[in-house]
Structure formats: C-alpha cells, structure tokens
Amino acid sequence: MRPKNRHHESTPKRSLLLRTSIAALIAGVASPVIAQQPVETASPMLEEIVVTGSRIGRDPNLASPVPVQAVTADDMRMSGQPNIADVLNRVPALIGSTSAEANITGTNVLNLRGLGDRRTLVLVNGRRTVGGGTEGSASVDIGTLPNALIERVEVLTGGASAIYGSDAVTGVVNFIMRDDFEGQDLNIRAGMSGRSDAESYNIEYVAGRNFAEGRGNVTFSADIRRDRALRAGDRSWSRDNGIARDQANPARRFQQGDLDPAQTPLFSEFYSLDEFRYPYGLFIPDSADGFLDRYNTINGTSLTAADLSAAELALIERRNDAPSRAILPQPTFSISNAPGIIAPFNPDFPHEIDLDGDGVPDCDQSFVGFNNQFYLPGFFGDPNPGADGAFPFDYAGGCWTRTGNGPLRSYEDGLVASSFNQFGGDGVPDRYNQDSLYPATRQYVLDLRAHYDLRDNLRIFGELGYTSGESRRRVIQNGFFDLLYGSPENPFLPEELRNSSAMFTGGFADFTGLPGGLFITRDPTDSGGSRTNVDRETIRALVGVEGELDNGWTYEVVGSYGNFERKDNFNTIILDRFFAAIDVISDPVTGEPVCRSDVDPDAVPFTTLFDIPTFDAGIYSFTPGDGQCVPANIWGGQDSISPEAAAFFNPGLRDKFEYRQNVFSASLIGDTADFLNMPAGAIGFAVGIEYREERAKTTRDPFLRGVLPEGSPFPDGTMISEVSGNNSLGFDNLFIYEDSSSTLKSREAFIEVSVPLLADQAFARELTFDAAWRVADYNTVGTVDAWKLGLIWTPMEDVSFRSTLSRAVRAPNLRETFITNPGTFRPDDPCDASEIGNAADPELRAANCQAGAEAAGLPLPALPSGFTDPLSARFPGVVGGNPDLEEETADTFTFGAVFTPRFLPGLAMTLDYWDVEIDDGIELVTAQETVDTCYDATNFPNNDFCQLFTRETNPNSAQFGGFRFLNQTFVNFASLEAKGVDFAANYSFDLGANEFGLRLIGSRQLKLDRFTNRSDPSVVDPRLGELRTPKWNAQASLNWQRGPISATWQTLYQSSQALVTGDVDQTRTQFGPAGFASSSYVHNVNGSYWFDDGLRVYGGVNNLTDRDPFSTTASWPVGPRGRFFFLGVQAQF
C-alpha cells in the first residue's frame, strides 16, 4: 500500500451543511475541529487522521485530544483579504498578531494569546520552516508561504513544546498544504476601498499532474500580490495629524482665553507679562490657599480664599477634576516644526520686534516664544519656583515661524500640555499628510513540490520555494535640530530680521563664542524625507523519504534548508555634511551662496547650541574645498532646502539581515498491536530525533559603521571614531553600529504515546491517556526538557471531555541572546511634576525621586518638587541581547468539553478553559517600564531596573537632570500569567432547498498579568483590558447556500479596551472614561456563484459600516482602508 500522508487527507467537495456540522470548517474564519461523527468518503485514507498537536493518527470519529481551530482555503479566499495574516487575525486566539500594515518591514507574524510571536510556533505540514518575521528570531513571516497551496490552517491553542520543540509555548499554527493536485486552478481577485483607493490585486495559480500511473505527482504554484499605498491625508480621521495621542492634560493649565481681568482679577494680575509669568500655559493652582500663600508673600498682602472670584475658583476646580492626562488629536512637539522656529540670538535681550504691527512684541505673543527668553515665569522672588510648570532654562523654540513657505510671522500656540508638548499649534505633528498610513507592497511566491512512490510502501518527496517581497514606506520628516546657528554672513537669513535686535549679541556672545546672528529649531521635511524600502527574499528547500514497514509502522526522514534575507534601504542625514551645508556665506567672487568650507577649508561649522543632536564638530566624510558641498537654505520655509543639497547630506544606505535554518529530523510512528494490547486496543506511539541549526547575520551600511568614504580627507577605510568623538556617520552618530553573526544549535529527541484505557463501555465510549516528553540540548542554555499529559473521556456519544497538563520550554532565540542594536528613547520622566501623581503610590515615587536626586548630586528641590523634564529630544542607548538569559518555562492546563447532542442534529459546541503560567519569561522591557519600575519599587535603588539608565549630571548641560542613556535589554521576568475560556458553537439545518449554518466562536480572557520585578515578585502589571487585549472577543456568522449560490454574513466583536498601553487601573486614573474605547463591531459580507463548467464568481464587502480605527491607532480594530469591496473569479480546469 502507498504510505499514509502524515499531515493531511484529501476529501471530496462537501456541501456547506456537511462542512459546518461535521468538519466545522465554514466560510469566514476559524472554527473548532470537531471530529465526532463519521465522515462519508470514498477515500480509504480517512481510516486515520493526524490533528495538529499530536503525531499519532486518530480515528476521525473521536474527539480531538487538544483544542484545535481551523481556517480553510475557501475561508481565506472568500474573506477578500489580500494578506493571510488579516484573515487569521480574526481568529480570537490570534487577534494580537501583526500584519504588514502595522510594521515598517512589511512582515506578517502570528501571536497566540497576545503572549508574543516568539512563543507561537509556525509549522508547514507539521514541520518547521525558516524564520525572519522578526530579526534574529524563528518567528515566521507567513506572507512568504504559498497561499495558492494552502488547504487549511490549524491553530492549536496550548503548550506543545513536548511535541514540536521550543517556541511552541502558547501553541502552534500549522499550515497544511495541498498534495496530489491534478489539473489547474486559477484565482484572480481585485479589491478597493469605498473611496476608490487602496487597491489590491491577487493572482493565484496552481497546476499539478500525476505521472507514472499515479505513483508520482508534481505541483507548481505561483502567487502574485500587490497592494497600493495609503497616506495619512487619504483618510479624514488621520488627516492633519488626526490620530490622537496621550499627553499631560491641558485642562490642568491655563489656556488662551481663560484669564480675563474682569472675571479673574487676581489670577490675571499674578499671571501676567508684567510679573514675568505668561497668562496661559502655566499650571492652574491646585488650591486657593496654595495660590494665596505665594501671592501674599510676593505682594505683602493678606488675602483669603474669599477674595477669589467665582471664575477663579472654577478654574481651580477644573484643574482638580481633570484627569492627569488627556487623549486628543493633533499632538505636537511645540518647540520645533518643518519650516523652522526662529529664535533671537540673545534671548535675554528685551526684543520689541513686532512684525505684525499689533503692538505686542512677537516674542510675547506665545507661550513658546515667551519661554524662549531668559526672563522666565516663577523665578523672581517666588517662594516656590517652578510650581507653575515652566522649566528654569527654557531657551528652546523661538518667536517666529512660517506657514509652509509663506512670510515670517509670530508663533501660534495650541492647547499647552507641557513645556514641550501641545495639541495643535505650530509645533511638529506626529504625522504629516504625506506620511505612509498603509505601505505599498508587492509579493511574488513560487513553489514546486513533487513526490514519487519508489514502491507501494516507500515514497520520496521534495519541495522548493522562493519568495520575493517588497514594502515601501515614507515619512517626510527626517532628523531634528534644536537651535541651529545662522551667522550674520548667511545670505539666507530672513530679511525681516536681518540687522534687527534679534541678531544682537548682548552678553550672550561670551556664552556662545559667536558674533551674533539667529538660531532656528527645525525638524526638516525637505531634507529628502525618511524612506524605508524593505526587500525580502526567502528560499526554502526540503527533501525527505517516508515509508511503511511490514507491521504498519510508518517512518519519515526529512532534511530542510531555509534562508531569509531582508535588505533595508533607507536614508539618514550625514551630520558633518549637513552642518557644512547650512554654514553658508556669499562667494567673495560671484556673490552667490556657497558653503563656507569651499571658501575656507579650515573652518569648522558650528553644530547646535545645546548639542541636539550631539556631534563632535568637524568635516570627515568629504574634503573641504573640493566642490562637493552644496549650500542648503534652512531659513526660507518648509521647502527651502534644494533637492541637490538634500542629496548631498542625505544619501541612501542599506542594511542587510539574514536568517538561515537547517533542520534534520527522523521519526517512527506505530502501535503495539503485534506485541501488546490494552483492553481498549493497542498503544500508539511516536518517537524521533531532530537537529536544528539557526544562524543570524547582520551587515550594516559602511556609513553607519563609521567607515569614511573615498573623497574624505583621511585614508580610505579610516573609521570616524579614529579621528573624532563620533562613532557613526549617521544621524545617531554616538551609536556603535557593528556587523554581527550568531548561531543557535539544538539536538532533540522525543517520544509520544497514546494509551486507550477504555472503549465502547458504559459511560466510557472512549477513555484515552496521552503523554509526551522531549529533551533538547542547546549550545546556549544547555539541556532542557518538556512534557505533556492528556486525557480524553467520552462518556456517551453526545459529549466528550478533554484535559491536558504540560510543561513547555523555550530557549532564548538569537535576538534575545546575542543581537544588540543602537536605540533611542523618550519615556515620560516619572519624576516630572506632572507624572508623580500617575504612580500607583505617588508618595513612594516622590520619595524615590528625591533620594535619587540626592544620590546623583542633582540640585534640590529639582527632584521631585517642581521638576520639569528638560529633554526636548530622544536620548541614546542600546536595545538587545543578554547572553546570561535562562530558558523560560510555561505550565499550561486546559480542560474542555465537546457537545454534539443527538436530540438536535447539526449542533456542535465546544468549551475550553486554559491557564498558562510562564516562569522566567523572556521579555524586552520598554523604556517606560524600566524607569517607572525603578522609581515605583519599594527596594529603590537596588532593583535591577535602576541599573539600566543614567541621568545627565553636568550642570552646564541643557539636559541637566534628564535621562542620558538607557540599556533596553531582554531579561528573565519573574513570571507571566494568562487564563481564559474559549467557546464555539456551530448549528446547521435545512429549510427546503436552503442550507443554513450558524456559528459563534470567541474567547473570554480572565487574566493577563506580568510580574516584571524579580526582586519583588509581588509587583504585578495587569495587561488585560489594554489596547489590543480585550476581555471579550468573538465572531458570529450566518451562512446560506442554495445549490450553486452561497452567502455569508460575519460580525467581529471586541469588548471595551483602553486606548493606550499601560496598567488599566492607571489608565482609568490618568484619563478617566476618555481613556477607553467602546465595544467594537465589524461586519463583513460575501457571496459566490458556481457555474457548471468549474467557474466561480465571488465577491463581498469587508467593514460594511465603514468603521474607523480607534482614535489612537491607524490599524486597530480595523485597518485604515475602511469599507473594502472585492470581486474574484476562480476557474478550475
């Protein structure tokens, strides 16, 4: 006989009714696999099947031993989704997965239970396949798989390390491919949004042929996929920086129009330009007594609360009632923008410049402009300096800006949230209309597979796959520069300010060493933008032999090779070229603007006043005076830098990442029928070995590594670190970019048994005990083992119970262990005055901040009393590997039931409880978690997190007291706990010639807790209810079929969840009800018609009601395309 295919079986086409009631693989998305009733088929192969989660075949009439959900090829086709990840994201257990639209690399990775893609093992036909979805990780980019060949996808929700090895901590997603394909199948699908954009095109083609009288088969498939891009300006909810972000609540501060001398006389007197306090932007007093203590001390009065007006008391009440943070659209960074914010050279000079002629000096017309001056609010005889929320060294931003390339005008504020952040106004937006919202992608997938039966019980097989993909994203802003210098000689300086008091030196020349001029803070959008074009290439090859021994035992020996390569093509500002390009003078001969370095090769361009960004000044990457430098105009508005100048200092670079995998495995599967039989039958078993080698390699662009190019003033190959204090030629020049290579090896052995204890007995139609054990030896963590125990009890035909208890193990992957990359960070400072109250224990945080300030020698009461985070930009650090990591272990318990009541034919229901507890969980702690956990710990400063960052202790630095460096590394957490209940119900019935199928599938998550502090395991970080982790998520569908016509209505549901990540209780405290989104319903419809000649036409509408994403995201709980129409044609011949 021909050896059994271990991974899937071929079945004839069935009606919708049979598919819903028996196999429960219905149009839409995943349903539980319920193998309770015999399936009529002419194929003898169905005498035994293999369900994901066990290598031992089972009688299809019996219940699956583990909770498995499935998605069929038709489900994916009828979904209209061009990306399979978007289909699988509808499975309740997989809603935390990431599709190409949500990440810069265009990859699609799966994430079971929201516990991390690295804990979800992706298999193809039960075998590992090469990773690459995440750098240095075995996570698979499922976009590289051949859609045209997928027969179904099985989702095992439970620890499976004992069966499949490391990474199967939370479960397995197994892609079952079609085999023995005969004929041709062509599928063409196109779609577009209801706004006639975001077009998507798919072509899938499969051709197969049997040969040698059916002993062999060869199958070829090709997939071509293309998605057109969306930009932020293409959608009303994202246009004009419409995606909301959380910041400090503006309601706690005075805003424009709050103060009126007639309504708020004392406040208007105290918060006035005459008293060096700006009339808005500062904190509203939190009490009448607190305000009057300051007022009376300064003015020598003895007023009481009775002297405050009703409007003033109402403002105090507003401040105290307002949550500490707010989620609003149009978040901006107030002290910079694309056209540039111009500041006078000497901020301590009383500038009377009034460009608009309204009688008010331009620098006094905005909170940002006023704070640009040294005569700041709150520091002239005030007994509580800094209490108003202004930092005492606020020379940042400026007084003048432009709208696009328009005339110079005074700066305009929005809603002031903090010294550096606003909503609206002239600051830098989070997004520009030209920024990518949905990437442009292309994908080509080719696959060739064949098998040949050398004899009836011996088959050889092989597979060869190739995938080429590309993703294109663009962000028009590139770089940020605080207080760039323009000398009086610069011909590009605005004529409105030339020779004005704004350029006077005053006493400030001694501080700067400069001869006057102007400063400009600019986050340029005319510097060539920040483009990230990602090219991906995957090659897979597999050969194997499988056969059957005379006693019915089967064996398989397989070897596979996979190589994933990703090339990141991007651009970055080369700082020495940029500073040389903006240091412009008039050519002494022609009078034209030229780089100063072309006239005076020995001149060293000035960088920025406060080293933002930090750079060791000099010219390194080109030879001054050789004509390479192109002068850049940064003073003329948003588009004033010429393309030629941008090309000079913003060249294209390329990094390359590779991930290679070699796997050899051998297995033997059989039973003890020849020598040992239990009362209920023979014991089934599977044994095997596996060797796996994975290698990650990173090759950085020479510019990033700091290799000086040809044409520089130094010998070829010189490193910039050898001639300066810089480590890289890139924008983040302090980073150390290095090529790297690392290898992970494992040798593994496994055994699995299935013991039938009882069968066909009263109250024991089936009672089966399962067990599995796996041992692995890694070159990183040594020897580890995993095990699984399972029990299936079917007391009667109508109901079955199943339970598993398992210990799963995951060794740290290459990224977690070895790969370290530079990083930049900008967490909210927990010691900022506006953040102290956001802690679970504000008094503890305040005390720790105070103690930390004393230990670091910072001035008191800078921390925490009145301290304002001085950082106006991100700061550097490293992200990555920790060679001291240990393996993580997960204990998983499941208990469930399958109901197929005979009194109601066509009904099938499942209910499964699951509980996962991960000890020593490997996690990358975020920068915010790092600093918060440090200052909120009872054992401050002795917990591990306090050792991962430093603060600036140089009193001469503008960032004095702010964060300086952070090491974001992988650590073994204390533990991670999750539990919940999965449920599903399918009911199918006939009404005349009409067949109907009703389905409900969902999950109720009961817990998702992280215990991050190993030195204090009692500290819990509850994640349930955060953004992307709803308590409830489900889908319901109604299917109808009448002959060749079918239609489906599907509704996806998610319960209310926070609009931000972070502790839900903290979110409730910080934001109130405004911090949460309401429940979400998304509706999809589709239909199809089969013609007699093997032709099918189908189509549908996704997101029927055109729901928008949540206000703080671009792709959750729906993508940015909105209502989406699709139409397809399938031809079989």
Buried (B, 14 or more C-beta within 10 A) or exposed (E): EBBBBBBBBBBEEBBBBBBBBBBBBBBBBBBBBBBBBEBEBEEEBBEBBBBBBBBBBBBBBBBBBBBBBBBBBBBBBBBBBBBBBBBBBBBBBBBBBBBBBBBBBBBBBBBBBBBBBBBBBBBBBBBBBBBBBBBBBBBBBBBBBBBBBBBBBBBBBBBBBBBBBBBBBBBBBBBBBBBEBEEBBBBBBBBBBBBEBBBBBBBBBBBBBBEEEEBBBBBBBBBBBBBBBBBBBBBEBBBBBBBBBBBBBBBBBBBBEBBEEEBBBBBBBBBBBEBBBBBBBBBBBEEBEEBBBBBBEBBEEEBEEEBBBEBBEBBBEEBEEBBBBBBBBBBBBBBBBBBBBBBBBBBBBEBEBBBEEEEEBBBBBBBBBBBBBBEBBBBEEBEBBBBBBBBBBBBBBBBBBBEEEEEBBBBBBBBBBBBBBBBBBBBBBBBBBBBBBBBBBBBBBBBBBBBBBEEEBBBBBBBBBBBBBBBBBBBBBBBBBBBBBBBBEBBBBBEBBBEBBBBBBBEBBEEBEBEBBBBBBBBBBBBBBBBBBBBBBBBBBBBBBBBBEEEBBBBBBBBBBBBBBBBBBBBBBBBBBBBBBBBBBBBEEEEEBBBBBBBEEEBBBBBBBBBBBBBBBBBBBBBBBEEBBBBBBBBBBBBBBBEEBBBBBBBBBBBBBBBBBBBBBBBBBBBBBEEEEBEBBBBBBBBBBBBBBBBBBBBBBBBBBBBBBEEBBBEEEBBBBEBBEBBBBBBBBBBBBBEBEBBBBBBBBBBBBBBBBBBEEEEBBBBBBBBBBBBBBBEBBEEBBBBBBBBBBBBEEBBBBBBBBBBBBBBBBBBBBBBBBBBBBBBBBBBBBBBBEBBEEBEBBBBBBBBBBEEBEBEEBBBBBBBBBBBBBBBBBBBBBBEEBBBBBBBBBBBBBBBBEEEEEBBBBBBBBBBBBBBBBBBBBBBBBBBBBBBBBBEBBEBBBBEBBBBBEEEEBBBBBBBBBBBBBBBBBBBBBBBBBBBBBBBBBEEEEEBBBBBBBBBBBBBBBBBBBBEBEEBBBBBBBBBBBBBBBBBBBBBBBBEEEBBBBBBBBBBEBBBBBBBBEBBBBBBBEBBBBEEBEBBBBBBBBBEEEEBBBBBBBBBBEBBBBBBBBBBBBBBBBBBBBBBBBBBBE
